[in-house]
């Protein structure tokens, strides 16, 4: 959001707990350093849920409204989503979250798609891609079943290391040469702020109205 946000209205939703308030404060500090963001609001739950009126007070009609969830509370998230899908026609919103945690798995995907739900994940696979189909067919031919998520992750990790070793360079050196994409994983070890090589590869994904996912980054 910091890199791509151009204009519009940002609303951060929290639950009033310490962690949520800290997250809201950090988000505010980061996003308000962007000169293009001049409308920022924080909504905290009252009595364990978010009233629809709290959104209608700050959401702007005919404007890009971005709602960032800074809470993992099931009831608060559910009440916020229900409020956002029942807004007046001229007022729309897109919902962002740090990840697709279990709280969002309990919400109807149609609702999430209606709000262009955008989240961070360490896994993304384009099911109809040649690579995914080829892997699934070969795995099934050898094992009599389609691969589990663990099998695919294991393949990705092994294949990525083998490709790095095949380059002829020292493994630690390859970690500094950029990111790589495999079947459903992204490998990025270029973060120089930590002494130990750690994969920071994450995807930013968005729900489409037809329930497919678009990889934003």
RALIN-V482145 format. One line per field, one symbol per residue. psi: psi as a letter, one per 20 degrees, with the letter a starting at -180 (. if undefined). Layout:
psi=???
//
This chain:
psi=hhhipgqbppppprjirggghggggggggghiiohiojopqppqqpkjrpqhhhghhhppqkqoppppokqjpggggghgghhhikqqhiorqppqqhrmrhhhiipphhgghhjlpprpqjpppohjqgggggggghghhhijrqqrhhggggggggggghhghiiirpghhhhijrrqpbgjqpookjojiqhpppojoqqoqpprhjjrppoh.
//
